[in-house]
Amino acid sequence: MRITVVGAGNIGLAMTAYMAVTGKGEICLFTRKNVLEKGPLILSDAEEGREYRTDGFQVTDDPEKAFGDADIVLVTYPAFLRVDFIRQYRGYFRPGTCLVFVPGYGGIEYACRELIDRGVLLYGFQRVPYVARAKATEKGMSAGILSKKKKLFVGAIPSEKGRSISEKIQALLDIPVETLNEYLSITLAPSNPLLHIVGLYHVFRDYRPGMRYDGPMAFYGEWNDEASKMLFAYDAELQAVCAALKPFDMKEVVPLPEYYESPTPEQMTKKLKSIEAFKAVSVPLIRDGDGYMPDFHSRMFVEDYPYGVCVIRDYARIAGVPVPTVDFLLDFYCRVTGHRYFNGDGTYTDEIWDTGVPGIYGIRTVKDAYEFYHK
């Protein structure tokens, strides 16, 4: 089996390193980065406390070599790079290729309609397989796995093809995989677009141009019960949207209090602060003079808003469900960045084309959405 990993970021390098170390097939890493410039790619497994030197995988920026005869393509690019990736390389994917997005939220499936129509099999992870961090060391590039998921959830378009890819992913990553009934359960998964958005508001709610912060901050170290209460309100609105999307079966969008086994905001705060892997997540800041300012170019800003909360907001519009917390957080984003995607009445601004919302791909009703996923 020939597997291509797209992207040499944290997750891409960790997946490449793991599959190379465990001999999971013919592995190719598609990137323009010279990741082997200073030595080998090293797998660092924090849970095992061990390091493994990798070899036997190919690194290329040639799309024909990477995609021409690939059986599985695992795309780890951030959401804001994926549409351009599909537009640029869609001609290289043959019918039967398994195109897998890690994770699969962000609305990328709508941009893949033409690929789906000609037989490319589209899949997505509901969440990433692990928290990962890559860094250059004296030994080479280290791909660190900080926390491996106990189970992964994968969805497919068409849905009946999900079981076969789940078995393959389980064999590749050595993590149990369950097949979802609805790919939309990935698109609306309560993951980063909820946690990151709420955390950003909590840290930067008083920000004004010219303000500076003293130094780096731990993202979940700043979390408190007030943030958890907002997270609960946001999650409840998402659940209300899911409930209104009949005939979709959205029970696979598990509420965050259930997912984290934290039925109260106070318990959620304690839980998020206790997760060891989360302690590596930092508030997005960049140095500016003697202090630090928000890094508005970080993935938390440029991915989780336009390709996360905006997609949820558009499905609220489609379903006719009021989402005051979502609107409040989008107003905050507009205040600190100047970007507005929805008008006060829920209609689009001209900036909506910079998002992953289904409406810009012609999906304007629940019926449109259901036909897209279940045709």
C-alpha positions as CSV (number, residue, x, y, z in Angstrom):
1,M,0.0,0.0,0.0
2,R,1.3,3.4,-1.0
3,I,0.6,6.2,1.5
4,T,1.3,9.9,1.0
5,V,1.2,12.4,3.8
6,V,0.6,16.0,2.8
7,G,2.2,18.6,5.0
8,A,5.3,18.7,7.2
9,G,3.7,20.3,10.3
10,N,3.3,18.7,13.7
11,I,0.7,16.1,12.7
12,G,2.1,15.4,9.3
13,L,5.6,14.7,10.6
14,A,4.3,12.6,13.5
15,M,2.2,10.4,11.2
16,T,5.0,10.0,8.7
17,A,7.5,9.1,11.4
18,Y,5.1,6.6,13.1
19,M,4.2,4.8,9.9
20,A,7.9,4.7,8.8
21,V,9.1,3.3,12.1
22,T,6.4,0.7,12.2
23,G,6.8,-0.3,8.5
24,K,3.2,0.5,7.4
25,G,3.9,0.5,3.7
26,E,5.5,2.7,1.1
27,I,5.5,6.2,2.8
28,C,5.8,9.5,0.9
29,L,5.9,12.9,2.5
30,F,4.7,15.7,0.2
31,T,6.3,19.0,1.2
32,R,8.6,21.8,0.0
33,K,10.4,21.8,3.4
34,N,13.8,20.1,3.6
35,V,12.9,18.2,6.7
36,L,15.9,16.0,6.5
37,E,18.4,18.9,6.0
38,K,20.0,18.5,9.5
39,G,19.6,14.8,10.0
40,P,17.0,12.0,10.1
41,L,13.4,12.4,11.2
42,I,13.1,11.1,14.7
43,L,9.9,9.8,16.3
44,S,9.7,10.9,20.0
45,D,6.9,9.1,21.9
46,A,6.3,10.9,25.2
47,E,4.0,8.2,26.5
48,E,6.6,5.5,26.0
49,G,9.5,7.8,26.8
50,R,11.4,6.6,23.8
51,E,12.9,7.9,20.5
52,Y,13.1,6.1,17.2
53,R,15.2,7.0,14.2
54,T,13.2,6.7,11.0
55,D,14.2,5.8,7.5
56,G,12.8,4.3,4.3
57,F,10.3,7.0,3.4
58,Q,10.4,9.4,0.4
59,V,10.2,13.2,0.6
60,T,9.1,15.0,-2.5
61,D,7.4,18.2,-3.8
62,D,6.5,16.5,-7.1
63,P,2.8,15.9,-7.3
64,E,3.0,13.1,-9.8
65,K,5.3,11.1,-7.6
66,A,3.2,11.9,-4.5
67,F,-0.3,11.4,-5.8
68,G,-0.1,9.6,-9.2
69,D,-0.3,6.0,-7.8
70,A,-1.1,6.7,-4.1
71,D,-3.6,4.5,-2.5
72,I,-4.2,6.8,0.5
73,V,-3.5,10.5,0.7
74,L,-3.5,11.9,4.3
75,V,-3.9,15.7,4.1
76,T,-2.7,17.5,7.2
77,Y,-2.6,21.0,5.8
78,P,-4.5,23.7,7.8
79,A,-8.0,24.4,6.6
80,F,-7.1,27.7,5.0
81,L,-4.6,26.0,2.6
82,R,-6.8,23.1,1.6
83,V,-9.0,24.7,-1.1
84,D,-6.0,25.9,-3.0
85,F,-4.4,22.5,-2.6
86,I,-7.4,20.8,-4.2
87,R,-7.6,23.3,-7.0
88,Q,-3.9,22.9,-7.8
89,Y,-3.6,19.1,-7.6
90,R,-7.0,17.7,-8.2
91,G,-6.0,16.4,-11.6
92,Y,-3.5,14.0,-10.0
93,F,-6.0,12.0,-8.0
94,R,-7.4,9.0,-9.8
95,P,-10.8,7.3,-9.1
96,G,-10.5,5.0,-6.1
97,T,-7.8,7.1,-4.4
98,C,-8.7,7.5,-0.7
99,L,-8.3,11.3,0.1
100,V,-8.3,11.7,3.8
101,F,-8.4,15.0,5.7
102,V,-6.8,15.1,9.2
103,P,-9.0,16.4,10.7
104,G,-11.9,16.7,8.3
105,Y,-13.7,19.8,9.6
106,G,-13.6,23.2,7.8
107,G,-16.0,22.5,4.9
108,I,-13.3,21.1,2.6
109,E,-15.7,18.4,1.3
110,Y,-17.7,21.1,-0.5
111,A,-14.6,22.1,-2.5
112,C,-14.1,18.4,-3.4
113,R,-17.5,17.9,-5.1
114,E,-15.9,17.4,-8.6
115,L,-13.4,14.8,-7.2
116,I,-16.2,12.9,-5.5
117,D,-18.2,12.9,-8.7
118,R,-15.4,11.2,-10.6
119,G,-14.8,8.5,-8.0
120,V,-12.3,9.8,-5.6
121,L,-13.2,8.5,-2.1
122,L,-13.3,11.3,0.5
123,Y,-12.7,10.7,4.2
124,G,-12.1,12.8,7.3
125,F,-11.0,12.3,10.9
126,Q,-13.3,13.8,13.5
127,R,-10.2,14.7,15.6
128,V,-6.5,14.4,15.1
129,P,-4.9,11.1,16.2
130,Y,-2.7,12.7,18.8
131,V,-1.3,16.0,20.1
132,A,2.0,16.4,18.3
133,R,4.9,18.8,18.4
134,A,7.8,18.9,15.9
135,K,11.1,20.7,16.5
136,A,14.6,20.8,15.1
137,T,17.2,19.2,17.4
138,E,20.9,18.4,17.2
139,K,20.0,14.8,16.2
140,G,17.6,15.9,13.4
141,M,14.0,16.8,13.1
142,S,12.0,15.5,16.1
143,A,8.4,14.5,15.6
144,G,6.9,14.3,19.1
145,I,3.7,12.4,19.9
146,L,2.5,13.8,23.3
147,S,-0.8,12.1,23.6
148,K,-2.4,9.4,21.5
149,K,-6.2,9.1,21.2
150,K,-7.7,6.0,22.6
151,K,-10.1,5.8,19.6
152,L,-10.5,7.6,16.3
153,F,-13.7,8.4,14.4
154,V,-13.7,8.6,10.6
155,G,-16.4,9.6,8.2
156,A,-16.8,9.0,4.5
157,I,-18.4,10.4,1.3
158,P,-20.1,8.2,0.2
159,S,-20.9,6.9,3.7
160,E,-21.0,3.3,2.8
161,K,-17.3,3.4,2.0
162,G,-16.4,4.3,5.6
163,R,-15.8,0.8,7.0
164,S,-13.0,-0.1,4.6
165,I,-11.0,3.0,5.2
166,S,-11.5,2.7,9.0
167,E,-9.8,-0.7,8.9
168,K,-6.9,0.7,6.9
169,I,-6.4,3.7,9.2
170,Q,-6.5,1.4,12.3
171,A,-3.8,-0.8,10.7
172,L,-1.7,2.3,9.8
173,L,-1.9,4.1,13.1
174,D,-2.5,1.2,15.6
175,I,-5.4,3.1,17.1
176,P,-9.0,1.7,17.2
177,V,-11.2,3.4,14.6
178,E,-15.0,3.7,14.5
179,T,-16.9,4.6,11.4
180,L,-19.3,7.5,11.6
181,N,-22.7,7.4,9.9
182,E,-22.6,11.1,8.9
183,Y,-19.6,13.0,7.5
184,L,-21.5,16.1,8.7
185,S,-20.7,14.9,12.3
186,I,-17.0,15.7,11.4
187,T,-17.8,19.1,9.9
188,L,-19.7,20.2,13.0
189,A,-17.5,18.4,15.6
190,P,-17.2,20.4,18.8
191,S,-13.4,20.4,18.8
192,N,-11.0,23.3,18.1
193,P,-13.7,25.7,16.7
194,L,-15.2,25.7,20.2
195,L,-12.3,25.4,22.6
196,H,-10.0,27.7,20.8
197,I,-12.6,30.4,20.0
198,V,-13.7,30.6,23.6
199,G,-10.1,30.6,24.9
200,L,-9.2,33.4,22.5
201,Y,-12.1,35.5,23.7
202,H,-11.3,34.9,27.3
203,V,-7.6,36.0,26.9
204,F,-8.1,38.9,24.4
205,R,-11.6,40.2,25.3
206,D,-10.1,43.5,26.6
207,Y,-7.6,43.9,23.8
208,R,-7.3,47.2,22.1
209,P,-4.8,48.2,19.4
210,G,-1.5,49.2,21.0
211,M,-2.0,46.9,24.1
212,R,0.9,44.6,24.9
213,Y,1.2,41.6,27.2
214,D,4.1,40.8,29.5
215,G,5.1,37.4,28.1
216,P,4.0,33.9,26.8
217,M,1.0,32.3,28.4
218,A,-0.3,28.8,28.5
219,F,-3.6,28.6,26.7
220,Y,-5.3,26.3,29.1
221,G,-3.4,27.8,32.0
222,E,-5.5,31.0,31.5
223,W,-8.8,29.0,31.4
224,N,-11.3,29.5,34.2
225,D,-14.9,28.8,35.1
226,E,-16.1,31.9,33.2
227,A,-14.6,30.5,30.0
228,S,-16.2,27.1,30.7
229,K,-19.6,28.7,31.1
230,M,-19.3,30.3,27.7
231,L,-18.1,27.0,26.3
232,F,-21.2,25.3,27.6
233,A,-23.4,27.9,26.1
234,Y,-21.6,27.7,22.7
235,D,-21.8,23.9,22.8
236,A,-25.6,24.0,23.6
237,E,-26.1,26.2,20.6
238,L,-24.2,23.7,18.4
239,Q,-26.4,20.9,19.7
240,A,-29.5,22.9,19.0
241,V,-28.3,23.3,15.4
242,C,-27.6,19.6,15.0
243,A,-31.1,18.7,16.4
244,A,-32.7,20.9,13.7
245,L,-30.8,19.3,10.8
246,K,-33.4,16.5,10.2
247,P,-33.2,14.0,8.5
248,F,-29.4,13.9,9.4
249,D,-28.6,11.7,12.4
250,M,-26.4,14.0,14.4
251,K,-26.0,12.0,17.6
252,E,-22.4,11.4,16.7
253,V,-21.7,15.1,17.5
254,V,-21.0,14.3,21.2
255,P,-21.6,17.3,23.5
256,L,-18.3,18.5,25.1
257,P,-19.5,18.0,28.7
258,E,-20.1,14.3,27.8
259,Y,-16.9,14.0,25.7
260,Y,-14.7,15.4,28.6
261,E,-16.9,13.7,31.3
262,S,-17.4,17.1,32.9
263,P,-21.1,17.9,33.5
264,T,-20.5,21.3,35.1
265,P,-18.4,24.3,34.1
266,E,-16.3,23.9,37.2
267,Q,-15.5,20.3,36.4
268,M,-14.7,21.3,32.8
269,T,-12.2,23.8,33.9
270,K,-10.5,21.3,36.1
271,K,-10.5,18.7,33.3
272,L,-9.0,21.0,30.7
273,K,-6.3,22.2,33.0
274,S,-5.4,18.6,33.9
275,I,-4.8,17.2,30.4
276,E,-1.0,16.9,30.2
277,A,-0.8,17.3,26.4
278,F,-2.9,20.5,26.6
279,K,-0.1,22.1,28.7
280,A,2.0,22.4,25.6
281,V,-0.6,24.7,23.9
282,S,0.3,28.4,24.1
283,V,-1.7,31.6,23.7
284,P,-0.9,32.9,20.2
285,L,1.4,35.8,20.8
286,I,4.3,37.4,19.0
287,R,7.0,39.7,20.4
288,D,6.5,43.4,19.6
289,G,9.1,45.7,21.2
290,D,9.3,45.1,24.9
291,G,6.1,43.1,25.1
292,Y,3.8,40.7,23.1
293,M,0.8,41.3,21.0
294,P,-1.8,38.8,19.7
295,D,-0.7,36.8,16.7
296,F,-3.6,37.3,14.4
297,H,-1.9,35.1,11.8
298,S,-1.9,32.0,14.0
299,R,-4.1,29.0,13.1
300,M,-6.4,29.7,16.0
301,F,-7.4,33.0,14.3
302,V,-7.1,32.2,10.6
303,E,-8.5,28.7,10.7
304,D,-10.8,28.2,13.7
305,Y,-12.9,31.3,12.9
306,P,-13.5,31.3,9.1
307,Y,-13.3,27.5,8.8
308,G,-14.8,26.6,12.1
309,V,-17.3,28.9,13.8
310,C,-18.4,30.3,10.5
311,V,-19.4,26.9,9.2
312,I,-21.4,26.4,12.4
313,R,-23.0,29.8,12.0
314,D,-24.0,29.0,8.4
315,Y,-25.7,25.8,9.4
316,A,-27.5,27.8,12.1
317,R,-28.8,30.0,9.3
318,I,-29.7,27.0,7.2
319,A,-31.6,25.4,10.1
320,G,-33.2,28.6,11.3
321,V,-31.7,28.3,14.9
322,P,-30.7,31.4,16.9
323,V,-27.1,31.3,18.1
324,P,-26.4,34.4,20.2
325,T,-23.1,33.1,21.7
326,V,-21.8,32.3,18.2
327,D,-22.7,35.8,17.0
328,F,-21.1,37.4,20.1
329,L,-17.9,35.5,19.4
330,L,-17.9,36.5,15.7
331,D,-18.5,40.1,16.7
332,F,-15.4,39.9,19.0
333,Y,-13.4,38.5,16.1
334,C,-14.4,41.4,13.9
335,R,-13.5,43.9,16.7
336,V,-9.9,42.6,17.1
337,T,-9.2,41.7,13.4
338,G,-11.5,43.8,11.3
339,H,-12.9,40.7,9.5
340,R,-16.6,40.3,9.3
341,Y,-18.2,37.4,7.5
342,F,-21.9,37.8,8.5
343,N,-24.1,40.8,8.7
344,G,-26.3,41.4,11.8
345,D,-29.2,39.7,10.0
346,G,-27.2,36.6,9.2
347,T,-26.6,37.4,5.6
348,Y,-23.1,37.2,4.1
349,T,-20.6,40.0,3.7
350,D,-18.1,40.0,0.8
351,E,-15.5,38.3,3.0
352,I,-17.6,35.1,3.2
353,W,-15.6,33.8,0.2
354,D,-12.6,33.5,2.5
355,T,-14.4,30.8,4.6
356,G,-15.5,27.2,4.3
357,V,-19.3,27.8,4.7
358,P,-21.6,25.5,2.7
359,G,-23.6,28.4,1.3
360,I,-20.9,29.6,-1.1
361,Y,-21.0,26.1,-2.7
362,G,-24.7,26.3,-3.4
363,I,-25.9,24.5,-0.2
364,R,-28.7,26.8,1.0
365,T,-31.2,24.4,2.6
366,V,-31.1,21.3,4.8
367,K,-32.3,19.4,1.7
368,D,-29.4,20.6,-0.3
369,A,-27.0,19.5,2.4
370,Y,-28.6,16.1,2.7
371,E,-28.4,15.5,-1.0
372,F,-24.8,16.5,-1.0
373,Y,-23.8,13.9,1.7
374,H,-26.2,11.2,0.7
375,K,-26.5,11.3,-3.1
